[in-house]
Each structure stands twice: as C-alpha cells, then as structure tokens.
Amino acid sequence: MSIRVHSWFAILAFVGVLGVAEWGVRRAMPVTPASEAVPRQKHRFRGWPAFTAWQDAPTGTARIVWLSHSQAYAGEIPANRIYADKLERALTAQRAGGFDKVEVMNWSFDGVTSIEMTLMAARLQRADPDLVVAAIGMANFTIDDLARPLSQCRSDLPRLVSHPEIFRALPRAFVRRHVPIEDGLTVAAWDRVGLLRFREFAWSWLDQQWGGLQRGLYAPAVNFHPWQLAHLPARGDFGRAPWSKRAGNVKARYDARSRVLLEEFLDLFQSIPARRHLVIATPHHLKPGNAMAPSMEIFRRDLAALAAARGLPFVDDSDLYGAEGFFDGLHFNPDYHQYYCETLFARIKPLLDTP
Amino acid sequence: MWFNTYTYALFLPVVLLLYAALPLRGRQVMLLAASYLFYCWALPYYGLLLVLSTFLDYAMGLLLEREQRTGRRRLWLGLSLAGNLGLLGYFKYTDFLATNAASLGRVLGLETHWEPLNFILPAGISFYTFQTISYTFQVYRRQYPAERDFISFALFVSFFPQLVAGPIERATNLLPQLKSLAALRMENIRAGLCRILIGLFRKMVIADRMAIVVNGAFSNPDACSPGVAWLALACFYAQIYFDFAGYADMAIGSARLFGVRLMENFRRPIMGVNITDWWNRWHMTLTGWFRDYLFNSLGGFKKGNGRAMMNAVIVLFLCGLWHGARWNFVLWGLWNASMLIAYYGIRALLKKYGLRTRQTGRFTLGVLGSHALIFLISMIAALFFRSPDLPAIGTMLRAMFGLNGATGFPPYLWFYVALLAGWYISEAAEEYGRVSERWAKAPAWLRAAAWALLLILVALGSVNLQTPYLYFQF
C-alpha cells in the first residue's frame, strides 16, 4: 500500500485541522481550581479530575476531605455561607490541632451516586488527609445504582476510571457492574479528547444565555447544566417543549441489595491513608407517611453496622433537626448551615486536636 | 455491536490490521470470526440462528444445483423458504398471530387466551433471512452457481458490515468479492472512512436530533398543536431516513475498507417526483428483493393492470409486516399501496387524455410541487410507521388537525424547520447540481480539511440522547 505525496498533504491537513480545533477548545473551556482553593466545585458537575487532584499540603496546614451530596454543596446559597466553608474558617480561627490553616475540601455535589462516591474514595487511596469524612444519605446508595453504567452519572468523575491507578483501586465487582466495555471506552475518550468534553460546555454556555436550547436541541432528558458557568447574562428564551413534564419528587429506594454498594464504598473509604475517618448519616426530615421512610431506616441500620464492623467512627445525624431546618426536607435553610457547622466543629476539633 | 460506539471504533481497526497481515484464506476465516463476534456481542446464543440459516441454505444451494428434476428443485427451494421464513415467523410473528387469533376467538365467543412469549427479536433476522432466501432463489433460477466453499458462503451470510440492517445483498454482487478479498488499498480506506464519517454525521447529528422532537411529540400528542404535530411527522421522516441511510453509509464504508463494494440502499428519496420514483430511491435493496422475488413471482405487470395493482397491494402489505408484527405497519403498507394505486390511476388517466408530462431532469416549479406532494405522503406514512399502536394514530391525527385544543409553537422548533429545509436544499443541490462531482475535483488537502471539519462537527454536534438504530428492531 503506497501513499502518494499529495496524500501526505491531505493527511497533514486533516490532522492539522483536528489539532487546531482540539487546542482551541481546550483553551476555551474554563480551568477548574483545585478543591483546596475554593469552597465548592464552581462548575458543579464538570472538571472533577482537576478539582480532586491531590497535592501535598503545605507545612502547618491540615486537610479535611468532605465526601457528600447536595446538602454540603448547597448550590442555592452563596459559597461563603455553606457549612463546609464556615467550618473551614472556624477550625482555622481556632487553630484546631495547632495547625495554622485547616482546609475543608468539599467534594460534594447534587445527586451524587454510589459510583461517584466509590470513585472519590479510590481517588484518595494515595492521599493523606488529616481527616476524611463521608457525610452520606440513603439516596446516594439506591438500588437504581446497581444497574447504572458509568455514562449515566451526572458528574465527570467517571473519567477517573480510565486512569490506571484509579482503575486498579476499584473493586472487581464494581468494574463488572458499572464499567461495561463501551462505557469504559467512552469515559477514556471523554477524558483525553477535549472536543468531546467541549460539546457539553458549549451547550451549557448557550443554554444559560438562551434558555431552552439544551433541552430542545441537545439533551432532552437532562434537566441541569453539566457545566455551571457563573456571571452569564440571560439574553433570551427559546421556549419549552409542549410535551415537557415538570420533574416529580425523587423516589429513591434502598434495600438489602443496595448493601453491596455501601460495603464497597466503606471498604475503600476505610483504606484511605488518612489520619482519621468519620462516617455521618446526614440530617433530613421526612414528613409522616413518606414512602421513603422504610428505606431510610434500613440504610441507617446498615450504615451503623457496616461502619462498626470496619472500626469506622459513625455519627447518626438523621434526626438532628425538625422540619424547620430544611426548605425541602434535605437541604438546610441558610441559618442551619451555621447551626450544623457549630455541631460539626464540636466534633471535629477534638479529632484534629488528638495526636 | 452498534456502529456508532467506541467498541466498534476499536473493533474495526483491529480487524483491519489482522486483515492486512493475513493471506486470502486467513482473511476470510478472520472476517467470519469477526462477524460472529460482532453479531454475538450482546446476545451470544442468537448466533446459533445464524449458524442454522447458514447450514440450511448452503445445503439447499448444493442440492438445487445438482438436481435437474423440477419437482425436486421446488422441494429444495420450498425447504429453504420454510426454514428461513419459519425462523423469521417464529421469532417475529408468533405473538402477533396468536394474540390476534385469540382476540378473534373471543369475538366469536370462544374461550381463547394467549400468553405472549415476548421474544427478544434476534438482531438482523429480517435482513439475513431475506439475503439467504435471495441466494437460494438465484441458485434456483440458475442466476448464480451454488457456492461450494463453506467459509465463503458463511461469510456471505454473516459479513458484519451489512449483517444487522442490510443492505440486503445478492450473491451475484457480494459472493465473488468475498471469494477474492484483495489486499488493503489506500483508495479504499480513504473512501471507506469518508463514508463512515458521513454515516456518523447523519446518525448522530441529524437523526438523533430529530428524535428529540419525535419522541417528545409521540410521548404526549395531546400537548401538541397542529404545527408541532406536523413538524414531528416531518422530523420522523427525516429521522428514519438519516438513521437508516446513516447506517447504510457506515455499512458500505466499513465494507469498502476491505475493498468490498456493497449495494446502495438510498438515493435521495426526498427528490422522488412520484411514488414509484420514491420507492426506487428508498431502501432500494428491500424494494428490489420484493420486486424480484415476490412482485414478479406473482406475475408483476404481465397479467394486466388490475392484477398488477393487486400484486402491489400484496407486496406492500407484506412489506409493512416485514417491518414489524403490528397493525400500524400493516396500515403503513396499505397506505403506500393506496398511494401507488392512485398514482397508477392518475397516470393512466393522464395518458388517456394525452396529458402525461415528461421528466426533463431539470428543477422546475412542477418538480418542486411533486416533491412537496411526495413529502406530504411520506409524512402521513410516517404517522403509521411511528405510532406505537392504532389508538396512538388517532391521538396524533387529532393533534394534526387541532382537535385537541393545544396551541403554540416554541421558538426553538424553528431550528428543526431550518434543518428540514437544509436537507431539501442539499439534496436538490446534489440531484440537480452534482455538487459531489464538483467537490471531487477540489485539491486533496482541501477535501481532507473539510473531512476533519465534519469530524469536529460530529464531535460537537452529536446529541446527548442514545437512540438505537431504528432498523435494528426489524
């Protein structure tokens, strides 16, 4: 098979155009700051490999990694009013553990699944935080996750699966369940090719300015922006499909089958080489007769038993506040970020103070 | 395995590399193994059906060739048909026939009940059974000698680029190519890759995007105003064309990498100026199959106009059923048959009064009107094709004529109108302006840069909605 000279020019032109496009889109996408630098992931669902990249802490700085869900992310209020940021300031101000600075690395986001929780735990296998906290709830370990492939996760944490050190750290059963070949190849391509990542960035960018474009032209089943981009003015609205239905209430279920998800996560969580570990069942309030109550009970029991079996300190905050603490049963009213921060401060400062 | 997956993107180069490294016999064996791997990727046990079909038609082909007695030859042909159609019928039509028989029984006052078997339809069974039937017919009619080399024949039945959704090949075209697989050539690789890229664009950028409107509208027709309902039908016509033509592009492109030229399946159907012209442009290999093995076998045009029309009704009724065991497909077939009969009738009348127009091959206002009429007929056909059941057709019809009281047309839907207009303009430019011929004369580097831009467009413009190829369900 011989290739003539003009074919070489053609190949060069082809590769050149692709190269320029790849370079351009990588420059166009915003840089994600590392988790120690910001109170929470400002792009919400995208940029997680960069956000969770681990750098050794400077001398005199303690690090707390906070693995949690939308309650800790609290996208509805400014970042400086969420409990994770308040806790960081309070612990630093009180020189907890004698450290000059305490960094609370808030690895939380809306709708986090057991898959993403396990991936974050795998990400931390070579990190050495002073404290690692899993503040989790039943909805993060539902039976739906058992059949969920990587590509159905909201965040881009699944990209980490294509990193050899993360892949090796994952339990075999997890890989068999969640990483079919197609999904493995998809996240690997997604991780390495900027052009593939840029598509969601571009649609988020467009939709934040001209509402309706994302659902109408790109992702009818996605009701969030993969990239959350601040300070974009709304310029217009392209309308909503007449067949659109408003999202209903989440009906998450946890039962005996979900236990394997929790076990896998806690096994990896336990093996994070942190100085201290802490497992928290997060606060919530269910109205009487809520269909999720039985699942919640099973989850709390399982979490307590599995944490105890692994020697992990466990706190059950499920019933800490009544209905007044939340605007929807799970997410805190703004004042309660302060109250919860104070509760956590009282628990965590002694952990850091103890050598 | 689907074409628009990363698995296929990995599979194809590996097969290509192995192909390059092997001698002829090795290439055939390797392609056969690769084809079975491709087919059995999701549901391995359905590969057995492929094996069964292969053995049956290989044996029947040899028997047909040796046999001189007409009665025996008919017996072997009948056995092949019974085996292939039996396989197809069992998996595809058992539930449909039994459920309808049970319903009829209840109407007649009998105690009848059928618990559906709910088979998962083996992928591509409608395609490869038709392909093997075509082989047997060709041997029966002495149009092609029976294939003695089993590996070549098995590869003919299972050749992965066209196994799952066609084109439905003829032995006369495909078998000689598979028997003499040539070494890789740069020209074939370039042409094959370009065709694959066109297929990806058609599927992932256009067809899947059209599916957003189509799926939404058909999921809740009561919410659709007339404008939205008609747009959804137009979008479905576009979706099924770009989906299936995109698949055919990828099939033809994949085969071309190995130097194999498959038959074309589409030729700009939107440019059809009458209903027969449309059928000569749409799913050409299936249309050709029905014409050669059913319509002509029933007598075709030889026994008068009345008989020809009856034959057309039978063929299109069965063509509808071929697409699926549902009454809406039967209606789709009958709608097309009625349009065909109407066309023949009008043509006969025009001829009688000396008003028959000649086609000049130029783009005129009359041609534009013909295109619009054929588009409208295709949109209504799309209603029957896409509706999940008969009541859904009624609900959509109410929406189309504003009987559900819904109003409004969200501004973003104008984008789809523009896409449909773009489809028409680009096809018209190719049909009447031969754009691709002119483009082929551009410098190689410029064309390569354009292909790269198309790849970028696929990467950026594809939709976040995984839609399986529509014709996989048939």
Interface residues (C-beta under 8 A of the other chain):
Chain A: M1 S2 I3 H6 S7 F9 A10 I11 L12 A13 F14 V15 G16 V17 L18 A21 I181 E182 L185 T186 A188 A189 V193 L195 L196 F198 R199 E200 A202 W203 G212 L213 G216 L217 Y218 A219 P220 A221 V222 D237 F238 G239 R240 A241 P242 W243 S244 K245
Chain B: T5 Y6 T7 A9 L10 A183 L184 R185 M186 R190 R209 I212 V213 N215 G216 A217 S219 N220 A223 C224 S225 V228 A406 G408 P410 P411 Y412 L413 F415 P443 A444 W445 L446 R447 A448 A449 W451 A452 L453 L455 I456 A459 L460 G461 S462 V463 N464 L465
